[in-house]
Amino acid sequence: MPRWDPNAEDRLREAAVELFLERGYENVTVAEITERAGLTRRSFSRYFGDKRDVLFAGSEQLPVALARSVRQAEDTLSPYAALLTALMDVAGGLADQAALAAQRRAVVRTSPELQERGRTKLAAATDAVADALRERGTAESQAALLAEVGVAIFRTAFERWTDQPDHVGLPDRIREAAADLAASLGAVDYTALSRQ
């Protein structure tokens, strides 16, 4: 076996996800992952800190990418329009990850530990988006609210996309989720709400 395998990271990720789906995340060791991939523990450590990183590697780029896209959105766009534009921009770069995203989501659903890690990653994305919106001049409380809404739209769209990855792309799922939210909000008569 060569000392450096250019496909090692992918092989490790594929082996890990297969094992997680077969046996459950908690029942798989790093040694089993490396054995399935035909690689060493040293190779694993080169790419991943622990077995959770197999599922979340690269997710630290999401907050950075979302914030950058919000900052780069046209100045003439409203804060919400800039946010939606950024979500769709970032989503376009994830198109080739549909199959892995669906498998990853299936594994995460089975583990409270992984679900908590996922929530932490989404919280980091929310904070980054809120900061970017504030840099665009959005008021503090509005930036925080819009960031929460934007990440909720992204999460909903992502779940729909991974449930049916071949149906439509993630950017279309973001448009769909945003339209669903707008329709729901439009159906509320705010003047009739109780003022208690």
Secondary structure as the mmCIF struct_conf table of DSSP 4:
data_model
#
loop_
_struct_conf.conf_type_id
_struct_conf.id
_struct_conf.beg_label_comp_id
_struct_conf.beg_label_asym_id
_struct_conf.beg_label_seq_id
_struct_conf.end_label_comp_id
_struct_conf.end_label_asym_id
_struct_conf.end_label_seq_id
BEND BEND1 ARG A 3 ARG A 3
TURN_TY1_P TURN_TY1_P1 PRO A 6 ASN A 7
HELX_RH_AL_P HELX_RH_AL_P1 ALA A 8 ARG A 23
HELX_RH_3T_P HELX_RH_3T_P1 TYR A 25 ASN A 27
HELX_RH_AL_P HELX_RH_AL_P2 VAL A 30 ALA A 37
TURN_TY1_P TURN_TY1_P2 GLY A 38 GLY A 38
HELX_RH_AL_P HELX_RH_AL_P3 ARG A 41 TYR A 47
BEND BEND2 GLY A 49 ASP A 50
HELX_RH_AL_P HELX_RH_AL_P4 LYS A 51 PHE A 56
TURN_TY1_P TURN_TY1_P3 ALA A 57 GLU A 60
HELX_RH_AL_P HELX_RH_AL_P5 GLN A 61 GLN A 72
BEND BEND3 ALA A 73 ALA A 73
TURN_TY1_P TURN_TY1_P4 ASP A 75 THR A 76
BEND BEND4 LEU A 77 LEU A 77
HELX_RH_AL_P HELX_RH_AL_P6 PRO A 79 GLY A 92
TURN_TY1_P TURN_TY1_P5 GLY A 93 LEU A 94
HELX_RH_3T_P HELX_RH_3T_P2 ALA A 95 GLN A 97
HELX_RH_AL_P HELX_RH_AL_P7 ALA A 98 ARG A 109
TURN_TY1_P TURN_TY1_P6 THR A 110 THR A 110
HELX_RH_AL_P HELX_RH_AL_P8 PRO A 112 GLU A 135
TURN_TY1_P TURN_TY1_P7 ARG A 136 GLY A 137
HELX_RH_AL_P HELX_RH_AL_P9 GLU A 140 ASP A 163
BEND BEND5 GLN A 164 GLN A 164
TURN_TY1_P TURN_TY1_P8 PRO A 165 HIS A 167
BEND BEND6 VAL A 168 VAL A 168
HELX_RH_AL_P HELX_RH_AL_P10 LEU A 170 GLY A 186
TURN_TY1_P TURN_TY1_P9 ALA A 187 ALA A 187
HELX_RH_3T_P HELX_RH_3T_P3 TYR A 190 ALA A 192
BEND BEND7 LEU A 193 LEU A 193
#
